[in-house]
Amino acid sequence: MFVHVETRQRPRLQWATTLLVIICVMSFVGLALMPLPQRISMWLEWGTVPANIFDAKEPILRQLHDPALLRLVTALFIHVAWLHLLGNLLFLVIFGLPAERALGSLWFLLLFLLGGVVSNLVGALSLAGVRAPIIGCSGAVSAVLGAYIALFPRARLGLVLPLGLYLEFVRVPAFLLIGIWVLLQLIFSYAGPSYGAVVWWTHIAGFLFGVVFALVSRDAIARRLRG
């Protein structure tokens, strides 16, 4: 970690990651219980539909006060497939919990929401006029990954590998798991509602936002660890 401060402070309750997981799961279950036509309507109503947020023929600055921008946030908690949800939440927990311990729950929640908004905003701008929704918290999780790498650039994480009849515990560089995340996002970019590699702009924007957020926050992290 780029900030190392000795501390005897008692561990604080980490609630932000758990809260985000619960909201995503409840949202997914609630939508899954709806009839398909109503579910599709909800995706279009609360997802980030670029054509409904920005008019490519109007100046962007003039449109930034539109209430439709709220969809940049609500889209983060909507997932179409349970595999997409599971993949997002798995990486959110793996990288989010240590990042939350360093940043604090409120700052971590801010990182997730702002990172998700920025990534969806960039995605909407790059897809101006497209009527397919950008949904899911992939951009927000990308922001968490970016912050994690900035906070723990040399981190190694435990991984359980099935080797025949045995399970082997190994420690691997965090970059390897992030590479798996990139592979998963590549698959879902071509299988999700917003087809094509252009959706990668949401992931790239989220990751870069997370890196910058962590670097800007390092003085606040140091003060927090000192208590």
C-alpha positions in Angstrom: 0.0 0.0 0.0 1.4 3.4 -0.8 0.3 4.8 2.6 1.7 3.0 5.6 0.8 4.4 9.0 1.2 2.6 12.3 -2.1 2.5 14.1 -3.7 0.8 17.1 -7.2 1.9 16.2 -9.9 -0.7 16.6 -11.3 -2.0 13.3 -14.5 -0.2 12.3 -17.6 -1.8 10.9 -17.4 -2.1 7.1 -21.0 -1.8 5.8 -20.8 -0.3 2.3 -19.8 -3.4 0.4 -22.4 -5.5 2.1 -25.1 -2.8 1.5 -24.2 -2.7 -2.2 -24.4 -6.5 -2.6 -27.8 -6.6 -0.8 -29.2 -3.9 -3.0 -28.0 -5.5 -6.2 -29.3 -8.9 -5.2 -32.7 -7.6 -4.1 -33.0 -5.6 -7.4 -32.2 -8.6 -9.4 -34.6 -10.9 -7.6 -37.4 -8.3 -7.8 -36.9 -7.9 -11.6 -36.6 -11.6 -12.1 -40.1 -12.1 -10.5 -41.7 -9.8 -13.0 -43.2 -10.9 -16.3 -40.7 -10.5 -19.2 -42.4 -7.6 -20.9 -42.6 -5.6 -17.6 -38.9 -6.6 -16.9 -37.8 -5.2 -20.3 -39.8 -2.1 -19.6 -37.9 -1.6 -16.3 -34.6 -2.1 -18.0 -35.4 0.6 -20.5 -36.9 2.9 -17.9 -34.2 2.7 -15.3 -31.1 1.7 -17.3 -28.8 4.2 -19.0 -30.3 4.4 -22.4 -27.9 6.9 -24.3 -30.6 8.1 -26.7 -32.9 9.0 -23.7 -30.2 10.8 -21.8 -28.3 12.8 -24.4 -29.4 14.3 -27.7 -26.5 14.1 -30.0 -27.7 17.3 -31.8 -27.8 19.4 -28.7 -24.9 20.9 -26.7 -23.9 18.5 -23.9 -23.5 21.1 -21.2 -27.1 22.3 -21.7 -28.4 18.8 -21.0 -26.5 18.1 -17.8 -29.4 19.3 -15.6 -31.9 16.8 -17.1 -33.5 14.5 -14.4 -32.9 11.6 -16.7 -29.3 11.6 -15.6 -30.6 9.8 -12.5 -30.5 6.7 -14.7 -26.7 6.8 -14.5 -27.1 5.7 -10.9 -30.1 3.4 -11.0 -28.5 1.5 -13.9 -25.8 0.3 -11.6 -28.2 -1.9 -9.7 -29.8 -3.6 -12.6 -28.5 -6.9 -14.1 -30.0 -9.0 -16.8 -28.3 -12.4 -16.1 -27.5 -14.0 -12.8 -24.0 -14.9 -14.1 -23.3 -11.2 -14.8 -24.6 -10.3 -11.3 -22.5 -13.0 -9.7 -19.3 -12.0 -11.5 -19.8 -8.4 -10.6 -20.5 -9.1 -6.9 -17.7 -11.6 -6.6 -15.1 -9.1 -7.7 -16.8 -6.3 -5.7 -16.4 -8.4 -2.5 -12.8 -9.6 -3.3 -11.4 -6.1 -4.1 -14.0 -3.9 -2.3 -13.6 -5.1 1.2 -9.8 -4.2 1.5 -10.4 -1.0 -0.4 -13.2 -0.1 2.0 -11.0 -0.8 5.0 -8.5 1.7 3.6 -10.9 4.4 2.4 -13.6 4.0 5.0 -17.2 3.0 4.2 -18.5 6.5 3.2 -15.6 7.2 0.9 -15.8 3.7 -0.5 -19.6 4.2 -1.2 -18.8 7.5 -2.9 -16.1 5.8 -5.0 -18.6 3.1 -6.2 -21.4 5.6 -7.0 -19.2 8.3 -8.6 -17.2 5.7 -10.5 -20.3 4.1 -11.8 -21.8 7.5 -12.8 -18.7 8.5 -14.6 -18.4 5.2 -16.4 -22.0 5.2 -17.5 -21.7 8.9 -18.5 -18.7 8.1 -20.7 -20.6 5.1 -22.1 -23.7 7.2 -22.9 -21.6 9.8 -24.6 -19.7 7.2 -26.7 -23.0 5.6 -27.7 -25.1 8.7 -28.3 -28.3 7.9 -30.1 -28.2 4.2 -29.2 -31.5 2.9 -27.6 -30.1 -0.3 -26.0 -29.6 0.2 -22.2 -26.2 0.2 -20.4 -26.9 -1.7 -17.2 -25.0 -3.4 -14.4 -22.3 -2.2 -12.0 -19.4 -3.3 -14.1 -18.2 0.3 -14.4 -18.5 0.9 -10.7 -16.6 -2.3 -10.0 -13.9 -1.2 -12.5 -13.5 1.9 -10.4 -13.1 -0.3 -7.3 -10.4 -2.3 -9.1 -8.6 0.8 -10.1 -8.6 2.1 -6.6 -7.4 -1.2 -5.3 -4.4 -1.3 -7.6 -3.5 2.3 -6.6 -3.8 1.4 -3.0 -2.2 -2.0 -3.1 0.0 -2.1 -6.2 2.0 -5.3 -5.1 -0.9 -7.1 -3.5 -1.2 -10.9 -3.8 -4.6 -12.6 -3.1 -5.4 -16.2 -2.0 -6.9 -18.4 -4.6 -8.2 -22.0 -4.2 -7.5 -24.2 -7.3 -9.0 -27.6 -7.8 -6.2 -30.1 -8.6 -7.7 -33.5 -9.2 -9.2 -34.7 -5.9 -7.5 -31.9 -3.9 -7.9 -28.2 -3.4 -4.7 -26.2 -3.5 -4.4 -22.8 -1.9 -2.1 -20.4 -3.8 -1.3 -16.7 -3.6 -1.5 -14.9 -7.0 -0.9 -11.3 -8.0 -4.0 -9.1 -7.9 -3.3 -8.3 -11.6 -4.0 -11.9 -12.5 -7.5 -11.8 -11.0 -8.1 -8.4 -12.7 -7.1 -10.1 -16.0 -9.9 -12.6 -15.3 -12.3 -9.7 -14.7 -11.3 -8.2 -18.0 -12.0 -11.5 -19.8 -15.4 -11.7 -18.1 -16.3 -8.2 -19.2 -15.2 -9.0 -22.7 -17.6 -11.9 -22.8 -20.5 -9.9 -21.4 -19.8 -6.9 -23.6 -20.7 -9.0 -26.6 -23.5 -11.0 -24.8 -25.3 -8.1 -23.0 -27.9 -5.6 -24.0 -25.3 -3.1 -25.3 -23.4 -5.1 -27.9 -19.9 -4.5 -29.1 -16.5 -3.4 -27.8 -17.6 0.3 -27.5 -19.0 -0.7 -24.0 -15.3 -1.0 -23.0 -15.3 2.8 -22.6 -17.4 2.4 -19.5 -14.9 0.0 -18.0 -11.9 2.0 -18.9 -13.4 5.2 -17.6 -14.4 3.5 -14.3 -10.9 2.0 -13.8 -9.1 5.3 -14.5 -11.5 7.1 -12.2 -10.8 4.6 -9.4 -7.0 5.1 -9.8 -7.3 8.9 -9.6 -9.8 8.7 -6.7 -7.4 6.6 -4.6 -4.4 8.8 -5.4 -6.3 12.0 -4.5 -7.6 10.4 -1.3 -4.2 9.2 0.1 -3.8 12.1 2.5 -7.3 11.5 3.9 -6.5 7.7 4.2 -3.3 8.6 6.2 -5.3 10.8 8.5 -7.9 8.2 9.0 -5.4 5.4 9.8 -3.8 7.7 12.4 -7.3 8.0 14.0 
